[in-house]
Amino acid sequence: PSDIDPDVGVEIYRYKDPTLSIGEVSRPAIVLFPNPVGETLFVRSPSIVTRVDVHDISGRLVSTSRPHQREFQLSTASLGKGMYRVSLEYDGVVHSFKVVKE
């Protein structure tokens, strides 16, 4: 069914569909834990991580590593308390995460 609004001259369609869900999107997740972090950040990725950059809140690069692994540990012992952006590169794409250092 449709309604025509004579003032606007636009047809408005009402679509009634009982479906309330969408198809599942399955994509393996990157996991960084714990967050907040103490001395060590654990990383799990669906693909091999080729580069890890850690930036402080001002955007300054404070650490870079090249683990070439799916699961690894990142030492955060030298970082001061605060918020950091951890960027992981895998499959040619960079994924960034906010991490809090206690």
N, C-alpha and C positions, 0 to 999 in steps of 0.2 A: 504494500500500500504506500501511496505517496500523498503528500499535501502540497498544494500550490498556494503560496503566499502572494496574493494579488498586489500587495504594496511593494514587494521587493522584486517579484518576477523570477523567483528562484524556486526550483522544486526541492523539497526536503524529503528524503527517503528515510524510512525507519526500517532497520534491519533487525529482525528477531532471530537470534541463534542461541540455542540452549548450551552451546559449548562455552565453558568458562576457563578453559586452560589452553595452553599452547604446547607444542611438542617439546620434548625434553632436549636440552642442549647439553651434550656431554663433552666437556673439555677438561682435561686434567688440570688440576689447580697447582699453582706454586704455593708452597707452604714455608713460611718463615716463623720460627718460634724459639723461645718465648718472646712475647712482646707485651710489656716492657722486657728488655733484655738486661742481663747482668754482664758477665764476662764473655759469654759465647752465644752466638746466634746460629741456630741450626737451619739449614736450607734443604728443601726437597723440591725438585723440578721434574716435569714430565720429559724434558730433554736435557742434553748436556749444556751446562752453563759455561759460556766461553769467557765472560768478563763480569766482574762485580765492581761497581763504583759506589762509594759511600760519600755523600755530601752532607755538610752541616746545614743548619737552618738558613744560613746566609748564602748558601749555594757553593761554598768553598769545597773543593775536592779534598777529602781527608784520607782516603784509602782507595787503592785499586788492587785487584787480584784477578788471576786467571785460573780458576779451579779446574776446568775441563772435566767436570763430574756432574752427575745428577743430584747426588746427596753429598753435602760437605758442611763443615763448621767454619764460621767466620769469627775470628777473635775480635771482640769489642773492648778488650781490657784497656787499650790506650785511649779510648774515647771518653770525653767528659760527659757528665749528665746533660741530657737534653734530647731534642728531636733531630732525627737524621732521615735522609732519603737514601734508601738502598736500591740501586738499579742493577738488575740482572739482565744480561743479554744471552738469549738462546734462540736458535733457528733464525738468526738475523733480526730479531725483534727485541727491543728493550722494554722491560717491565719494571715499574718503579713502585716502591712501597715505603710508607712512613713507619719508622721504628723509633721507639723511645728507649733511651739508655738510662738506666737507674743509677 
